[in-house]
Amino acid sequence: MSFKNILLPVDGSATALQAANQAVELVKAFGGSLTLVCVVDSYPFTGVGADFAYGQVEYLAAANANAKACLLYTSDAADDMQC
């Protein structure tokens, strides 16, 4: 069995890190590469009222910052995994 590339979706959760561990094991065992992806919904339903008083620009800035943090965290964790 051989994998050329494994596409790993990440969201910063413990489950995503477990998946990263498994993906790293597969890459080490069979070769290939690992690509991380974090999806940002550019048009989410953010609700109504004072609790959701931010606009599209603020949402996208926060969502992109979170996505970058998730990718960095998972990438660093994958570098440290002992598989």
C-alpha positions, 0 to 999 in steps of 0.5 A, a space after each residue: 500500500 502506498 500513499 502519495 499525499 494525505 489530505 488532513 482537515 484540522 480544526 484544533 480539536 483533540 480529535 483532529 490531533 489524533 487524526 494527525 497522529 494516525 496520518 503521520 504514522 501512515 506517511 512514515 510507514 509508506 512514504 508520501 506527504 501530509 497536507 493540512 487544511 482548515 476551511 473557513 466559511 466565508 458566509 456563515 450565519 452569525 446570528 442576530 442581536 447584540 451578541 452577534 454585533 460584528 461584521 463580515 470583515 471582523 468575522 473573516 479576520 477572526 476565522 482566518 486567525 483561528 485557521 492559521 493557529 490550528 494549522 500551526 498547532 497541528 503542524 508543530 504537533 506533527 513534528 513532535 509526534 513519535 510514530 
